[in-house]
């Protein structure tokens, strides 16, 4: 069985789903704090948008021209993602500032994970022209924008 960008997107969607569950748990645990509940719901909506984005990327991929990811590379990448997933725990959040900081740190960790994955896929110059590399570049750009947005929101809070 050959691995490709669709496999990476499936793992990315799984991370997003787990993240959504974390925000839902935070919202449930803090249902009496209307501000925290509202921010949690906004973060949930943002994760849902990410999931939709990843699903859309999967649909746009032309599997006939999609390059394979070598087993050794995919194995290392899968290990990184699985290790990342083991750290997905519901934090003890009781105020908006802590939630925003948690969300910002999570985005930064995802950003670093995607950069690491992208870097592991480049072995020669032409690898930077692959569909998978470009897809990861788009995801990284999107993560960078989300980080900047959260930093701005925290600064203005």
DRENLUMVEX-387983 format. One record per residue: x, y, z of N, C-alpha, C in turn; residue in three letters. Coordinates in steps of 0.2 Angstrom, whole numbers, padded with zeros to 4 digits, always signed. Each point is the difference from the previous one (the first is absolute). Example, Ala and Ser with C-alpha at 12.3 -4.5 7.8 and 13.67 -1.06 7.14 Angstrom:
+0066-0028+0039-0004+0006+0000+0004+0006+0000ALA
-0002+0005-0004+0004+0006+0001-0004+0005+0003SER
//
This chain:
+0004-0006+0000-0004+0006+0000+0004+0006+0000UNK
-0001+0005-0005+0004+0006+0000-0003+0005+0004UNK
+0004+0005+0003-0003+0005+0004+0001+0007-0004UNK
-0005+0004+0001+0000+0007-0003-0003+0005+0004UNK
-0001+0006-0003-0002+0006+0003-0007-0001+0004UNK
-0004-0005-0003-0007-0001+0002+0001-0003+0007UNK
+0005-0005+0001+0001-0003+0007+0002+0006+0005UNK
+0004+0004-0002+0002+0006+0004-0006+0004+0002UNK
-0004+0001-0005-0006+0004+0002-0005-0003+0004UNK
+0000-0007+0000-0005-0004+0004+0003+0001+0007UNK
+0007+0000+0001+0003+0000+0007-0001+0008+0003UNK
+0000+0004-0005-0001+0007+0002-0007+0001+0002UNK
-0005-0003-0003-0007+0001+0001-0001-0003+0007UNK
+0003-0006+0002-0001-0003+0006+0003+0005+0006UNK
+0005+0003-0001+0003+0005+0005-0005+0005+0001UNK
-0003+0003-0006-0005+0005+0001-0006-0002+0004UNK
-0003-0006-0002-0005-0003+0004+0001-0001+0007UNK
+0006-0002+0002+0002-0001+0007+0000+0007+0003UNK
+0003+0005-0004+0000+0007+0003-0007+0003+0001UNK
-0005-0002-0004-0006+0003+0000-0003-0003+0007UNK
+0001-0007+0001-0002-0003+0006+0002+0003+0006UNK
+0007+0002+0000+0003+0004+0006-0004+0006+0001UNK
-0001+0004-0005-0004+0007+0001-0007-0002+0002UNK
-0003-0005-0002-0007-0002+0002+0000-0002+0008UNK
+0005-0003+0002+0001-0002+0007+0001+0006+0004UNK
+0004+0005-0002+0001+0006+0003-0007+0004+0001UNK
-0003+0000-0006-0007+0004+0000-0005-0003+0005UNK
+0000-0007+0000-0004-0004+0005+0002+0001+0007UNK
+0006+0000+0002+0002+0001+0006-0001+0007+0003UNK
+0000+0005-0005-0001+0007+0002-0006+0003-0002UNK
-0005-0004+0000-0007+0002-0003-0003+0006+0003UNK
+0002+0001+0007-0003+0006+0004+0004+0006-0002UNK
+0006+0000-0003+0004+0006-0001-0002+0002-0008UNK
-0004+0004-0001-0003+0002-0006+0006+0002-0005UNK
+0005+0004+0003+0005+0003-0005+0004-0006-0002UNK
+0002-0004+0005+0004-0006-0002-0003-0005-0005UNK
-0007-0001+0001-0004-0004-0004+0000+0003-0007UNK
-0001+0006-0001+0000+0004-0006+0006-0001-0004UNK
+0006+0001+0004+0007-0001-0004+0001-0007-0002UNK
-0002-0004+0004+0000-0008-0001-0004-0001-0007UNK
-0006+0003+0000-0004-0002-0006+0003+0003-0006UNK
+0004+0006+0000+0003+0003-0005+0006-0004-0002UNK
+0004-0003+0004+0005-0004-0001-0002-0007-0003UNK
-0006-0002+0002-0003-0006-0003-0001+0001-0007UNK
-0003+0006-0002-0002+0002-0007+0006+0000-0004UNK
+0005+0003+0003+0007+0001-0004+0002-0007-0002UNK
+0000-0005+0005+0002-0007-0001-0004-0003-0006UNK
-0006+0001+0001-0005-0003-0005+0002+0003-0007UNK
+0002+0006-0001+0002+0003-0006+0006-0003-0002UNK
+0005-0002+0004+0006-0003-0002-0002-0007-0002UNK
-0004-0004+0003-0002-0006-0002-0003+0000-0007UNK
-0005+0005-0001-0003+0001-0007+0006+0001-0005UNK
+0005+0005+0002+0005+0001-0005+0004-0006-0002UNK
+0002-0004+0005+0003-0006-0001-0004-0005-0004UNK
-0006-0001+0001-0004-0004-0004-0001+0003-0007UNK
+0000+0006-0001+0000+0003-0007+0006-0001-0004UNK
+0006+0000+0004+0006-0001-0003+0001-0008-0002UNK
-0003-0004+0004+0000-0007-0002-0004-0001-0007UNK
-0006+0003+0000-0004+0000-0006+0003+0003-0006UNK
+0005+0005+0001+0003+0003-0006+0006-0004-0003UNK
+0002-0004+0004+0006-0004-0002-0001-0005-0005UNK
+0004+0001-0006-0001-0005-0005+0005-0006+0001UNK
-0004-0006+0002+0004-0005+0003+0004-0004-0006UNK
-0001+0002-0006+0003-0003-0006+0007+0003+0000UNK
+0001+0006+0002+0007+0003-0001+0003+0001+0007UNK
-0003-0002+0005+0002+0001+0007+0007-0005+0001UNK
+0005+0003+0002+0006-0003+0002+0000-0004+0006UNK
+0003-0006+0000+0000-0004+0006+0005+0003+0005UNK
-0001-0002+0007+0005+0002+0005+0003-0007+0002UNK
+0007+0000+0000+0003-0006+0001-0002-0002+0007UNK
+0001-0007+0001-0002-0003+0006+0004+0003+0006UNK
+0007+0000-0001+0004+0003+0006-0002+0007+0002UNK
-0002+0004-0005-0002+0007+0001-0007+0000+0004UNK
-0004-0004-0003-0007+0000+0003+0000-0003+0007UNK
+0005-0005+0001+0000-0003+0007+0003+0005+0005UNK
+0005+0004-0002+0002+0005+0004-0005+0006+0002UNK
-0004+0001-0006-0005+0006+0001-0006-0003+0004UNK
-0002-0006-0001-0005-0003+0004+0002-0001+0007UNK
+0006-0001+0002+0002+0000+0007+0000+0007+0003UNK
+0002+0005-0004-0001+0007+0003-0007+0001+0001UNK
-0004-0001-0004-0007+0002+0000-0003-0004+0006UNK
+0001-0007+0001-0002-0004+0005+0002+0003+0007UNK
+0007+0002+0000+0002+0002+0006-0003+0007+0002UNK
-0002+0004-0005-0003+0006+0001-0007-0001+0003UNK
-0003-0005-0003-0007-0002+0002+0000-0003+0008UNK
+0005-0003+0002+0000-0002+0007+0000+0006+0005UNK
+0002+0006-0003+0000+0006+0005-0006+0004+0000UNK
-0005-0003-0004-0007+0004-0001-0004-0002+0006UNK
+0001+0004+0005-0004-0001+0007-0004+0007+0001UNK
-0006-0001+0003-0004+0005+0002+0004+0004+0006UNK
+0002+0006-0001+0003+0004+0006-0005+0003+0005UNK
+0002+0001+0005-0004+0003+0005+0000+0008-0001UNK
-0006+0002-0003+0000+0007-0002-0006+0003+0004UNK
+0001+0006+0003-0005+0003+0003-0001+0007-0001UNK
+0004+0003-0005-0001+0007-0002+0002+0001-0007UNK
-0003+0005-0003+0001+0002-0007+0007+0000-0002UNK
+0004+0004+0004+0007+0001-0002+0004-0007+0000UNK
-0001-0005+0004+0003-0006+0000-0002-0004-0006UNK
-0007+0001-0002-0002-0004-0006+0003+0003-0006UNK
+0001+0006-0001+0003+0004-0005+0007-0002-0001UNK
+0004-0001+0006+0007-0002+0000+0000-0007-0002UNK
-0004-0004+0002+0000-0007-0001-0001-0001-0008UNK
-0005+0004-0003-0001-0001-0007+0006+0003-0004UNK
+0003+0005+0002+0006+0003-0003+0005-0005+0000UNK
+0002-0003+0006+0005-0005+0000-0001-0006-0004UNK
-0007-0002+0000-0002-0006-0004+0002+0001-0008UNK
-0002+0006-0002+0001+0002-0007+0007+0000-0002UNK
+0004+0003+0005+0008+0000-0001+0003-0007-0001UNK
-0003-0005+0005+0002-0006-0001-0002-0004-0006UNK
-0006+0002-0003-0002-0003-0006+0004+0003-0006UNK
+0002+0006+0001+0004+0004-0005+0007-0004-0001UNK
+0003-0001+0006+0006-0003+0000+0000-0007-0003UNK
-0006-0004+0002-0001-0007-0002+0000+0000-0008UNK
-0004+0005-0003-0001+0000-0007+0007+0002-0004UNK
+0004+0004+0003+0006+0002-0002+0005-0006+0000UNK
+0000-0003+0005+0004-0006+0001-0002-0006-0005UNK
-0006-0001-0001-0003-0005-0005+0003+0002-0007UNK
-0001+0007-0001+0001+0002-0007+0008-0001-0001UNK
+0004+0002+0005+0007-0001-0001+0002-0007-0001UNK
-0003-0005+0003+0002-0007-0001-0002-0003-0006UNK
-0004+0004-0004-0002-0002-0007+0005+0002-0005UNK
+0004+0005+0001+0005+0002-0005+0007-0003+0001UNK
+0001-0003-0006+0007-0004+0000+0004+0003-0006UNK
-0004+0003-0005+0004+0003-0005-0004+0006-0002UNK
+0003+0004-0004-0003+0007-0002-0007-0001-0003UNK
-0001-0004-0004-0007-0001-0003-0005-0002+0004UNK
+0001-0003+0006-0005-0002+0005-0004+0006+0002UNK
+0003+0006+0000-0003+0006+0002-0005+0003-0005UNK
-0001-0004-0006-0005+0001-0005-0006-0005+0000UNK
+0001-0004+0005-0005-0006+0000-0007+0003+0003UNK
-0005-0004-0002-0007+0002+0002+0000+0000+0008UNK
+0003-0005+0003+0000-0001+0007+0003+0006+0004UNK
+0006+0002-0003+0004+0006+0003-0005+0006-0001UNK
-0003+0001-0005-0004+0006-0001-0006+0000+0004UNK
-0003-0006+0001-0006+0000+0005+0002+0002+0007UNK
+0006-0003+0002+0003+0002+0007+0001+0007+0000UNK
+0003+0003-0005+0001+0007+0000-0006+0004+0001UNK
-0005-0002-0003-0007+0004+0001-0002-0001+0007UNK
+0000-0006+0003-0002-0001+0007+0005+0004+0005UNK
+0006+0000-0002+0005+0004+0005-0002+0007-0001UNK
-0001+0003-0006-0002+0007+0000-0007+0001+0004UNK
-0004-0004-0001-0007+0000+0004+0001+0000+0007UNK
+0005-0004+0003+0001+0000+0007+0004+0006+0002UNK
+0004+0003-0004+0003+0006+0001-0005+0006+0001UNK
-0004+0000-0004-0006+0005+0000-0004-0001+0007UNK
-0001-0006+0002-0004-0001+0006+0004+0002+0006UNK
+0006-0002+0000+0005+0002+0005+0000+0008+0001UNK
+0000+0004-0005+0000+0007+0000-0006+0003+0002UNK
-0006-0004-0002-0006+0003+0002-0001-0001+0008UNK
+0002-0006+0002+0000-0001+0008+0004+0004+0003UNK
+0006+0002-0002+0005+0004+0003-0003+0007+0001UNK
-0004+0002-0006-0003+0007+0000-0006+0000+0005UNK
-0004-0005+0000-0005-0001+0005+0002+0001+0007UNK
+0005-0004+0002+0003+0000+0007+0003+0007+0001UNK
+0003+0003-0004+0003+0007+0001-0005+0005+0001UNK
-0006-0001-0004-0005+0005+0001-0005-0001+0006UNK
+0001-0006+0003-0004-0002+0006+0001+0004+0006UNK
//
